[in-house]
Amino acid sequence: MLLDRIRRVHRDKPLAGRRIAVLATDGFEMVELAVPAAAMRLAGAVVDVISIHPGRIRGMNLHEPASTVGVDLTLDQADPAEYDGLLIPGGYVNPDLMRQSADARAFVRAFGDSRKPIASLCHGPWVLASAGLLKGRRLTSWPGLRDDLVNAGATWLNEPLVHDGNLVTSRGPQDLKPFVTAITRLFAGADKELEQEFPSSRATQSAPPANEPPRLVLDVMRWMPKPSVRTILGLAVAAVAISLYRRRHQEGVRSPSSPRRFTLSR
């Protein structure tokens, strides 16, 4: 009876006992973090959002600001050895900021070096490229990243989901259904089931680059409403704060003896 109960728990909660790191910062695509994280928690996993700064990080719906998500740990607090897998969501801004962080690159590289499961989609594989993990690997991403990933040594495929060993990737939100199914298998260590549903790619040549941007995205961007006055004022305040911060930083560089610091406040 006890064995039957254990089997039932693992069937209903295949990620029970697993701890998954979600690496993200401001500008992440909301649905690419929220949906996989919710699915993993429902499957029994402990999911930690790890970022370059504490507090909350701002999500995006394409170019429109979305709600925020709480940060569980910062990179200097998180230990890759304590996690069973890594998820890197996309968005236009998030991976661009993350790949410029030496701590983020080192965190990601630790998962690659230990061959732990890594999942990413959309623009997330930019971080994998900057961490030096793509040479000889097969993967997919948002089509606009194709040349960057090929130049990083990868074979890029225009497919909804690509499975290559410990790596699972998808192109974007349109592929979330197979992506969530695949990462549940990946992070559960269900290699046999994962291979049956999503056989590892054996492609040796990259798919050709796109001939034009996705029509759906162009239409959505064209017809999205203008930002509100509140949003415009918020961006203006942020721009002024950044300008002041840079000016103070430059003054500090020119005058290293000066102990003054400028701290952004919310």
VMD Tcl script that draws the C-alpha trace (Angstrom):
set ca {
  {0.00 0.00 0.00}
  {2.84 2.39 0.85}
  {4.53 1.67 -2.48}
  {1.27 2.33 -4.32}
  {0.92 5.65 -2.50}
  {4.47 6.65 -3.40}
  {3.88 5.75 -7.05}
  {0.64 7.79 -7.06}
  {2.40 10.83 -5.58}
  {5.15 10.66 -8.17}
  {2.59 10.23 -10.95}
  {0.48 13.17 -9.79}
  {3.45 15.26 -8.62}
  {6.33 14.25 -10.92}
  {8.48 17.14 -9.68}
  {7.98 16.46 -5.97}
  {11.29 16.98 -4.18}
  {12.78 18.95 -7.09}
  {14.02 22.52 -6.81}
  {14.08 24.59 -9.98}
  {15.82 27.93 -10.53}
  {14.15 30.51 -12.78}
  {16.71 33.08 -13.90}
  {15.11 36.40 -14.84}
  {15.29 40.14 -14.41}
  {13.26 43.16 -15.48}
  {11.79 42.90 -18.96}
  {10.95 39.18 -18.95}
  {7.99 38.06 -21.04}
  {5.30 37.51 -18.42}
  {3.66 34.41 -19.89}
  {7.02 32.69 -20.41}
  {7.75 32.83 -16.69}
  {4.29 32.64 -15.15}
  {2.96 29.63 -17.07}
  {5.98 27.29 -16.71}
  {6.49 28.30 -13.07}
  {2.85 27.61 -12.22}
  {2.97 24.26 -14.02}
  {6.13 23.23 -12.19}
  {4.68 24.18 -8.82}
  {1.51 22.21 -9.59}
  {3.78 19.27 -10.41}
  {5.30 19.53 -6.94}
  {8.49 21.52 -7.54}
  {9.91 24.29 -5.41}
  {10.49 27.17 -7.86}
  {12.81 30.05 -6.98}
  {13.02 33.23 -9.02}
  {16.65 34.33 -9.06}
  {17.66 37.76 -10.29}
  {20.42 40.34 -10.38}
  {18.67 42.52 -7.81}
  {16.29 41.90 -4.87}
  {12.68 42.94 -4.51}
  {10.43 42.61 -7.54}
  {11.10 42.41 -11.28}
  {8.88 43.86 -14.00}
  {7.30 41.61 -16.59}
  {6.36 42.61 -20.11}
  {3.67 41.74 -22.64}
  {5.68 42.38 -25.79}
  {6.63 46.05 -25.28}
  {3.92 46.86 -22.73}
  {4.77 46.78 -18.99}
  {2.99 43.98 -17.12}
  {2.81 43.11 -13.43}
  {5.80 42.34 -11.24}
  {7.09 39.08 -9.76}
  {8.88 38.72 -6.45}
  {12.55 37.73 -6.38}
  {13.37 34.84 -4.04}
  {17.16 35.10 -4.19}
  {19.77 37.25 -5.85}
  {22.62 35.71 -7.79}
  {25.08 36.25 -4.96}
  {22.75 34.33 -2.62}
  {21.88 31.40 -4.92}
  {23.97 28.24 -5.20}
  {23.54 26.27 -8.47}
  {24.44 23.08 -6.60}
  {21.18 23.34 -4.65}
  {19.01 23.18 -7.79}
  {17.91 20.30 -9.99}
  {17.24 22.38 -13.10}
  {17.28 25.83 -14.65}
  {14.63 27.75 -16.60}
  {15.52 30.90 -18.55}
  {12.43 32.73 -19.86}
  {12.66 35.20 -22.70}
  {11.36 38.63 -23.49}
  {13.19 41.28 -25.47}
  {14.87 43.01 -22.54}
  {15.36 40.37 -19.85}
  {18.01 38.15 -21.53}
  {19.82 41.15 -22.97}
  {20.33 42.51 -19.45}
  {21.05 39.09 -17.96}
  {23.75 38.15 -20.48}
  {25.69 41.29 -19.49}
  {25.98 40.04 -15.89}
  {29.14 38.04 -15.12}
  {27.36 36.46 -12.14}
  {24.45 35.38 -14.34}
  {26.77 33.85 -16.93}
  {28.66 31.97 -14.22}
  {25.38 30.73 -12.69}
  {24.19 29.38 -16.03}
  {27.59 27.92 -16.86}
  {27.52 25.91 -13.62}
  {24.39 24.07 -14.82}
  {26.01 23.38 -18.18}
  {29.25 22.12 -16.65}
  {27.36 19.72 -14.36}
  {25.02 18.61 -17.18}
  {21.95 19.55 -15.19}
  {18.70 20.12 -17.12}
  {18.32 23.55 -18.74}
  {15.19 24.86 -20.45}
  {14.77 28.13 -22.31}
  {12.57 29.75 -24.93}
  {12.15 32.85 -27.05}
  {15.15 35.20 -26.46}
  {16.35 33.23 -23.42}
  {19.04 31.29 -25.35}
  {20.96 34.57 -25.71}
  {22.10 33.91 -22.13}
  {23.21 30.39 -23.05}
  {25.27 31.81 -25.91}
  {26.97 34.35 -23.67}
  {27.67 31.62 -21.11}
  {29.52 29.67 -23.80}
  {27.25 26.62 -23.71}
  {26.07 26.33 -27.32}
  {28.99 24.97 -29.30}
  {27.85 21.73 -30.95}
  {24.34 21.95 -29.47}
  {20.98 21.82 -31.27}
  {18.26 24.21 -30.23}
  {15.57 26.64 -31.27}
  {14.59 30.14 -30.16}
  {12.78 33.23 -31.35}
  {13.72 33.32 -35.07}
  {15.47 36.67 -34.71}
  {18.20 35.01 -32.62}
  {19.06 32.50 -35.33}
  {22.30 34.11 -36.53}
  {23.55 34.85 -33.01}
  {23.11 31.22 -31.95}
  {24.64 29.83 -35.13}
  {27.63 32.14 -34.66}
  {27.89 30.76 -31.10}
  {28.39 27.29 -32.58}
  {24.86 25.90 -32.39}
  {22.64 24.22 -34.95}
  {19.46 26.28 -35.02}
  {16.14 24.65 -35.93}
  {12.81 26.34 -36.67}
  {10.71 23.86 -34.70}
  {8.20 24.19 -31.83}
  {10.47 22.27 -29.48}
  {14.01 20.94 -29.72}
  {15.38 18.38 -27.27}
  {19.14 17.89 -27.17}
  {20.35 15.91 -24.16}
  {19.97 18.06 -21.04}
  {18.68 21.02 -23.09}
  {15.07 21.79 -24.09}
  {14.19 24.92 -26.07}
  {11.16 26.45 -27.78}
  {10.56 29.42 -30.07}
  {8.20 31.46 -27.90}
  {4.76 31.74 -26.28}
  {3.08 29.98 -29.20}
  {4.96 26.80 -28.20}
  {4.21 26.83 -24.48}
  {2.03 23.71 -24.55}
  {4.77 21.30 -25.74}
  {7.38 23.29 -23.80}
  {5.64 22.82 -20.44}
  {5.11 19.11 -21.10}
  {8.76 18.66 -22.10}
  {10.28 20.54 -19.16}
  {8.14 18.57 -16.72}
  {9.70 15.39 -18.12}
  {13.14 17.01 -18.28}
  {13.20 18.27 -14.70}
  {11.65 15.05 -13.37}
  {14.53 13.05 -14.84}
  {12.02 11.07 -16.92}
  {14.51 10.70 -19.77}
  {12.74 7.72 -21.35}
  {9.37 9.49 -21.50}
  {10.98 12.70 -22.72}
  {12.79 10.88 -25.50}
  {9.63 9.06 -26.55}
  {7.53 12.23 -26.75}
  {10.28 14.57 -27.97}
  {13.12 12.60 -29.58}
  {16.52 14.26 -29.41}
  {17.33 16.16 -32.57}
  {19.93 14.71 -34.94}
  {19.99 17.65 -37.34}
  {23.39 18.61 -38.70}
  {22.45 21.80 -40.53}
  {20.71 24.93 -39.32}
  {17.37 25.98 -40.76}
  {17.58 28.99 -43.08}
  {16.98 32.49 -41.69}
  {13.51 33.95 -41.87}
  {12.53 35.97 -44.93}
  {10.39 38.44 -43.00}
  {9.38 39.20 -39.41}
  {6.33 37.36 -38.01}
  {3.20 39.04 -39.36}
  {1.28 38.44 -36.13}
  {3.83 40.37 -34.06}
  {3.86 43.25 -36.53}
  {0.07 43.46 -36.43}
  {-0.06 43.29 -32.64}
  {2.56 46.01 -32.27}
  {0.77 48.17 -34.81}
  {-2.61 48.02 -33.11}
  {-1.58 48.08 -29.47}
  {-2.87 51.21 -27.66}
  {-0.62 54.13 -26.92}
  {0.94 54.15 -23.45}
  {-0.98 56.01 -20.77}
  {0.12 59.36 -19.36}
  {1.07 57.53 -16.18}
  {3.38 55.23 -18.12}
  {4.98 58.13 -19.99}
  {5.59 60.03 -16.74}
  {7.02 56.91 -15.14}
  {9.44 56.39 -18.00}
  {10.46 60.04 -17.85}
  {11.21 59.79 -14.14}
  {13.20 56.60 -14.71}
  {15.20 58.27 -17.50}
  {16.05 61.23 -15.25}
  {17.06 58.90 -12.40}
  {19.33 56.90 -14.70}
  {20.89 60.10 -16.07}
  {21.60 61.33 -12.52}
  {23.02 57.98 -11.53}
  {25.38 57.92 -14.50}
  {26.48 61.49 -13.85}
  {27.25 60.73 -10.20}
  {29.05 57.54 -11.22}
  {31.20 59.42 -13.72}
  {32.01 62.03 -11.08}
  {33.02 59.24 -8.73}
  {35.31 57.76 -11.36}
  {36.97 61.14 -11.91}
  {37.25 61.74 -8.15}
  {38.01 58.38 -6.53}
  {38.62 60.04 -3.16}
  {35.02 61.16 -2.94}
  {32.95 58.89 -0.63}
  {29.59 60.10 -1.91}
  {27.17 57.59 -3.42}
  {23.89 57.93 -5.26}
  {21.25 55.29 -4.64}
  {18.11 54.91 -6.72}
  {14.98 54.67 -4.63}
  {11.56 53.43 -5.61}
}
mol new
graphics top color blue
foreach p $ca { graphics top sphere $p radius 0.5 }
foreach p [lrange $ca 0 end-1] q [lrange $ca 1 end] { graphics top cylinder $p $q radius 0.2 }
display resetview
